[in-house]
Amino acid sequence: MDKEYILVSVAWPYANADIHQGNVTGSYLPADIYARYHRLRGNHVLMVSGSDSHGTPVTVRAEEMGKSVAEVFDYYHGRFLTLFQKLGLTYDLFTHTDTENHFKVSQDMFLSLLENEYMYPKVTKQMYSPTANKFLPDRYVEGTCPNCGYGTARGDQCDNCNTLFESAAELLNPRSRTDDSALELRDTEHFFIDLPAIAEDGLQAWLHSEDKAFWRPQVINFARNFVDEGLIGRAVTRDMDWGIPVPVEGYEHKVLYVWFEAVIGYLSASIEWAKNSGEPDAWKKWWQNPRARTAYFVGKDNIPFHAIFWPAQLFGSKGLYNEDPNAQLNLPYDVPANEFMNMEGQRISGSRNWGVWMLDALERHDPDPLRYYLTAVMPETRDSDWSWQGYVERNNSELVGNWGNLVNRVLNMTKRYFKGELPDPGELTDKDKNLLAAVDAGFETVAKLYDGCKFRAVVQENLRLSSLVNQYLEDTSPWTTAKTELQATARSLYTTIQAISGLKILWAPILPFTSQKLHELLGEDGQLFGEQMVQEYAESSRSHTALTYNGDTAVGQWTRTEIPVGRRLPKPKPLFKKLDAAVVEDELSRLGG
């Protein structure tokens, strides 16, 4: 089977706040699970993202903290790198938008759209603050949503009903977010992307093509309805100093709008990765290869930007980085956007300290149990909820009780009865063969679930298979036959260890740390996955740090390895820790305030 080129594009977090469990389960973790699965298949995976340093949330945060925007961005970007390493997110490159490379690629795409006549200037009325003597970016404006009545809607989007606004002027009773002062409308000229023309020239037909049948209904239905209702031109520049300069004479004091340039980061990060790897054209294997697949992992609030606006930018910039003026960079293969995760029945809130701040949680909890629970309750088709009670219960009953105890019991019995050497089973019975056949069949079933981004279903299928092995162990009772028929004990333990060898791989994308530990407990060599590193890259004007992944050390495989008879296994160690009920009270006491 030919190896595929898989581009895993992950939502870019604003570098203005620490990351909570909703962010992780919304896009970062599902992307890593998907990437790790394809790495095990031996496919050519490129997973990219970075910190969004130009969004107004970053400038707002800087003003609140009394620091420069660069200081705030650098601080949170560094914390993201630490978190993603500890949580085990295998970015080939996690960079940021404040790089020379990203500036150039973003400006190149802008100029390509302009050259292809999908960009036009237009004078509009924008919110102006007489108090601050400047135009205010939309996120500096708050007001009442005209659609749902939400009182603190932002100037670009209502977080309550997800309505997008062409400008903050659509809000009722608009006011400055920084000083609550009254605002007025004044004329200003900006560039707009001609979305109606792009929709007519291919975007609308692309969204209605039959190959979108497997997209999540909430994604494709939203995108189709949004476009079918009629698109309008959308501003791609704004009056602001912090950002990427508009590469047109006369627009020196304007920058590219962050919604427009941040998504270009998927392309610019791929190009940066290729340069860093010493193969400057390597990115083309994912962007100009018609057989490559690109998946965009985002939360539901980002659906319009990734299922509509980013494809529109790709449609409109034909000829970019290609001698053929009609050549087009690859469009999204899938946008498996997740819904939102709540916290103990309420919306996550930074101001109310209502959430699981992941870098903090990793000080007290191992990464795999966190990854497991976030996957088990992942909001794939509807909003879900984080419950500390649920976390403890599922850790104890499923990770420890079902999977971890199975491994621990079998390895300890092998040590007790056979001095840690895998025994010769003799001739396997139909019961033994059927169990191994069931685990082997799981590779095809689970592969389809991983590839379809149905990770909650992967958890359930893996638990089902683990339960089959547990039931087999109970039926064969090797602890009983050890007293009367040691050969039966040998056959039982041999068979369960072979089954565990298969389950190790099936669990590995979700539980990479403990799967590696089990890999070693089974006497296997090497690393299932590669190594993550924080590296510094120099540009002509500055240097910057990024998270990278080196897969050269990986022995990734998507098959069950037969553990040989006679192998002496290392001393058994538990994979997981049982959590005390007091964990729930302790964690709940940290909320609020």
N, C-alpha and C positions, 0 to 999 in steps of 0.2 A: 504494500500500500504506500502510495506516494505521501511524503511528509507535507503537511499544509503550512502555509504562512498565516499566522494568527496574530492580528494586532489587537491588543487589549488596551482600550482607551478609558482612562479613569477620571472621574470628575475632579476638577482642580479646586482645592479648598482655599477660601479666603484666608490670608495670613493675618487674621485679626483676633483669633480666639482659639482656645484649646479644643480638641476634637472630642466629641461625645459619641455614645454608642449608636445614636441615630445616624450620624455621618458614616460610621464604620459599616454598619449593616446595610445602609442605603446604597453604597457604591464601592467602598474600598475593599471590604472583605469578599463580597461576591466576585469582584474582579480578580482578586488573588486566587480564590478557589478555582475559578475558570482557567486562569493562567497556569496554575500548578497542574491541573488535570491535563492540559495540553502539553505541558512540559514532560509529564510522565508518558504521554503518547509518543514523545519524540518529535513533536511538531516544532516548527520554527516560531517561537513566541517572542513578541516584542510588546512589553507592558510599559506604558508611559503615562506620565502626569507631572504635576508640579504645583507649587504654591502660586495662587493668584495674588500678585503683589499690587495690582493697579486698581482693584475695585474700591469704590468709595467706602465700603465697610472698613477698609484698612485705614483710610484717611480719617474717618470718623473716630476710629479707635485711637489713632495717634493723638488727636485733639483731646480725647477724654483722658489719656494717660500723660499728656503734656510732654510727649516725645516726638521726634521726627518720624516721618512715615517710614524711612529706611530702617530706623532702629526697631520699630514695631514689627515690620515685615521680617527682618533678620531674626528677631527673637522667636517669633512663632514658627518660621520656617525651620529653624534649628530644632524646635520641639517636635515638629512633624517628623523630621528625619529620625529622631530618637524613638518616637512612638512606633513608626512603621517598622523599624528594625526589631524592636522588642515584640511586636505583634506578628512579625514574620510576613510582611507584605513584600513580594518579590518583584519590585519595580526594576526593570532594566535601566530606567532612568526616571528619577523623580527630581525635577529641576524647578525652575520658577520662571515667571514672565518678565523679570527685570534683567534680561540678558541681551547682549548685542545680537545674538542669533535670533531670539524671538522678535526683537524689534524689526530686524531685516525681513524675516519671513512674513510677519504681519503686514508690513508696508508693501511687500511684493504682492501679497494677495489683494490688498486694497487697490494698488495700481492696475492689477490684472482685471479686476471688476470694472474699474474706471475705463480702461482701454476697451473692454468688451461692451461698453455702454450700458452696464447694469448699475451705474452709480450716477447720481445727479445732485447738484447743489440746490438748496431750497432755504428761503428765509422763513423762519418760524418764530413764534413767540415762546419765550422760555422764562421760567421763574427767575426774577432778579431780586436780590436783597439790597435795598437802599442802606440798611444798617452796615452790611459787610462790603458794600460797593462792588458787587460782583454777581455774575450768574451763578446759580446754585445747581450742582449736579442733582439728578432726580432723587438720589438716596439721601440728600440733605433736606428733602422736602417731605413733610408728612401731612396727611389730611384724611378726610372721610372718603371711603371707597364709594363711588357712585353706583356700583353693582350690588354690594351686599350691606353697605352701611357700616363696615368695620372702621372704627375711629382713628386708628393709627396705621393706615395703609401707607406704603412707601410710594415715592413718586414714579417708580418704574413698574411696580407690581404689588398687588394685594396678597399678603401671605395668608389671608383667611380664605379667600375664594380662588386664588391663583389667576385673577384677571390681570392681563398685561396692559400697560398704558403706553400710548405713543409718547406722551409727555406728562409731566407732573401737573400740567394745567387742567387735566381731566379730573383731578381730585376736588372734592368739595372742601371749602374752608382750608386751603393750603397754608402752611406756616413753615418757618425755618425749624429744622430739627435741632439746631445748635442753640438758638436763643429764643425760640418760640415767637419771633417777630413776624409781622405781616409781610407778605411778598407782593410783587407786582409783575405784570407781564411786559417784556420788552423784546424787540426784534433782534434776532441773531441768525447768521447763516451757517448751515451745516450741510454735510454730504449725507445723502440717503441712499440705501440700497433698494433697487427697484424689484421688490419681491413679487408684485403682480406679473411683471414680465417674465421673471424666472419661473414662476408657477406655470405660466402658459407655455414656456419653452421646454418644459420637461419635468419640473418638480411635482406637479399635481399628478401627472401620469405615473411617475415613479412611485408615489405613495399609494396609488390604486392598483399597482401591479400585483399579480397573483403570488409572487414570491415573498410577499409580506404576510402570508396567511399564518405563519408560525409566530409572528410578533405578538407580544402580550396585548390582549384586547384594549386595556386602558391606555396603551401607548399608541397603537395604530388608529384606533377610533378617534382619539383626541386629535392626532395629527391630521387625519383626513377631514374631520369636521372643521378644524381650524382653517385649513386651506380652502375647503369647499365654500365656506362662508365668505370668502374674499379677503385677500391679503392687501395691506397698504404698505407704502414705502416706510422704511424704518431708519431712523438716524443712526449713523455709524461713527459720528464724531461728536465731541462735546467741549464746552468751555471749561477747561481745567488745566492745571500745570503738571500734575502727577500722572504720567502715562506715556504712551508712544506717540511722538509727534506725527501730525498728518503730513505726508510727504508731498504737499502741494504748496506752491508759492502763494503767499497771502493768508495762509492758515497757520502761521507760526505759533499762535497762542491757543491752539486747539489740539486735542489728542484724540486717538482712536477710542471709541466707546468700548468699555471692558467686555460687554456681551459679545461684541464683534471680534475682538482680538484674543480673548481668553481661549475660545474654542480652537483658534488657529494653533494653540499650544500643542495639540495632538500631533500636528504636522511638524512644528518647529522642534518639539522634543525628539521626534523620530530623526530629524536631520541632525540635531545636536548629538544624539546617541551615535549616529553613524560616523560623525566627525571624530568623536571621542574614541571610537573603536578602531580608528585607522582605515576605515572603508567609507569614504565620504558619500558614495552612491548607494550604500547598502539599504538605506531607507526606502528606495524605490521598489524593493522586493515586496513591501507591504502596501505601498501607495499606488504603484503603477502596474502591479501584477493583477490581471483580471480574476485570477483564481484565489487570491488572498481574501481572507475574511476579517472584517473589522467589527468589533463589538464595543459599544459605548455604555459604560456602567455609570448610571446617574440616579439621583432621586427624582421623584415625580415632578418636583418644581422645576426641574431642568429639561423636561420632555420637549417643550417648544423649541428650546435652543439646540437640541441635538437631533430631533426628528424632523425639524422644519428649517430653522435658520441656518444651521451649519451645513446641511445638504444644499441649501440655496447658495451659500457661499462657494461650495465646491462646484455646483452647476455653473455658476456665473463666472468662475475663474478658469474656464477651459483654456488650455495652452500654458498654464503656469508650470514653469520648470520643464517644459517640453517643446521641442521644435515643431511638433504638430499642433497648430492652433486649435484643433478640435479635440485634442487629447484631454481627458478629464481624470483627475485624481479619484481614487476609489471612494464610493459613497458608502454609508453605513450598511453593514450586513444585518446588524441587529442592534436595537436599543432596549436592552432588558432592564428598563427603569423599575426601581422598587418604590413602594409606597413609604409612608412615614412610620417610625417607631416612636411610641410614647413612653413615658416613665411613670410606673406605678399608677396608671390610669389617667395621667395628665400630660399635657404637652411639655416637651423638654424646654427648659428655659435657663439660659445662662445667668440672667439677672436675678433669678430666684434660686440659683444653685440647685436646679432640679434636673439632674441627669447623672449619667455615669461618665465621668471625665476619664478617658481611657488610659492616659499616661499615669494618672493617679491610681487607677484601679490595678494597674500592672505592678504597683508596689506591693500589693497584698494578694494578688491572684496570679496563677500561672496563665500563660497565653492560650493554651489549647482549650481549657474549660471555658474561657471567655469566647473564643472563636466558635466553640461548639454551641453554646447557648444562643449566641447571635445568629448562627445558622439555623438552629432548630426553630427559632421564632422569627425568622427573617420575613419582612413584610413584602413578599413577592407579588401578591395579588390584592392585598388589602392591608390597612394599617395594623400594626401589631403593638405589643406592649412588653417592656422590660419589667420584670418583677424579681426582686431579690429572693423572694420565697421560691419562685419558679426556677431561678438559677441554681439555688442550693438543692432543690428536689431533683432536678434533672441531672445535675452533676452526680448526686449520690445514687440515684436509681438507674441511670442509663450509662453514664461514663464509667462510674465505679462498679455499680451492681451488675450491669450487663456485659460491658466490653472489658473493663479493666480487671475485674475479678476472674473472668474467663482466662485471660492471659496469665494472671498471677497464679491461679490454681494449677493450670497445666504445667507451667514451667517449674513450679515448686514440686509437683508430683514427679516430674522427670528427674529432678535432682534427688528426691527422696528414694525413688525406686530404682533408678538407673544411673545414679551418681552424675547426673547432668548430661549424660550422653543420649543422643536420640536413638531409641532402641529399634531393632529390626522387627517390623510388624509381622513378618511372615506373609501369608496370602491374605489380601484384603477381602472382606465380605462385601456383599451387595450394599449393606447398610453403610459401610465405610466409603465405598465408591460413590454412592448416591449423595453423601454429604459433600464430598469434594466436587462432584459434578454440579451441585447447587451453588457452591461458592464460585466455581469457574464460570457458570452461566451468569453470575452476578456481574462479571466484568462487562458483558454486553449491555445488560439492563442499566447498570449504574453509569456506564459511559454515555448512553443516550440522555440520561438525566443531567449529568454534568454538562454535556454539550448543549443541552436545552436550557441551561441556567435554572434548573429545578432542584435547588440545593436542599430545600426542606425535604423533598421526596428522597434525596440521596440519604439523608440521615435516617429516615424511616426504613429504607431498603437495607441499609447497612445494619441497623438494629435487628431487623428481621433475620438477616443471615447470621448475625451473632447469636441470636436466640436459638436458631437451628443448631448451632454448634454447642450451645449450652445444653439444649435438650438431648443431643447426641451423647454428651458427656454424662448426663444423668442416666440415660438409658444403658450406657455401657459400664457405668460405675467402676472406673479403674481402681478406685480406692478399696472396693470390695474384692474384685478379682485378684488384686495383688496378694491376697491371702491364700487363694486357691488355684489361680490360673494366671501366672505372671505373663504368659504370652498374650492373653486377652488384654491385659493392662498395657503391654507394649503396643499392641495394635491400636488401642483407643488413643493413647497419648501421641503416637506417631500421626494418626489421622487428624487429631485436633490441632497439632502443631502445623501440619500442612495447610489446614483450613485457616488458621491464624495468620500464616504467611500470606495468604491471599487477602484476607481482611485488612491486613496492614496497608496494602496498596490502595484498597478501596477507600480507606479512611484518610489516606495521606494528604489529599488536597485540603481537607478541613482540619485535620489534626497533624500538622507537619512535624511538630517537635516530638510528640510522643510516638509517632510512627517511626521517626528516626531512632528514637530510644529502643523501640521494639525491634527494629531492623538489626541493631547491635546485640540485643538480647537473644536473637535467633542466630547469632554468630556470623552475620553477614558483614561484608566489608564495604567501605565507601559511604557516600552521602546520597540519599534519595534525591535531594535537590542541591542546588549550588549555594554560593555564599553571597550574602548581602554586605555591602560596604558603604561607608560614607567617604566620598572622595572630593577633592577640591580641584576645580578646573579654572584655568586662567584665561581671561579674555584680554583684549588690548587695554581696556579701561579699568577692569577690576577682575577679581576672582570670585568664584561662588562655589558653595558646597552643594552636593547632590547625592542622592541615594542610588546606588547601582547594584547590579546583580551579575555574578559570574557563574555561569552554568557549566563551566569546564569540568568541575569536580563531580557533577551529578551522575548517578547511575540509574536515572529515572527509567521506569519500566511500567507497562500496563499489562501485567500478567502475574500469575502466582509462581513464585520461585519454589522449587522442590528443595527442602532442607535435607541434606544427605544423612543416611544412617551412619551412626558412629560419631557424628560431630559432637564435640563437647561444648555445651552452651555455657555462657557466662552466668555468674550468680544472679538469680532473679531479683528484680527490684520492681516495686509497684509503679504503674504508669500514672495513676491519678491519686489524689488525696480526698478522702471523705471529709466533707465540710460539716462543721458543727452548726446546729440551729442558731447559735448565738451570732453567726455571721450576718444573718438577716437583720437583727436588731442593731448591730454595729453599723452596717452599711446605711440603714434607714436613718440612723442618728446623724449621719454626715450630710443629709439632704437639707435644703432650705438655709435660711440665714443669709 
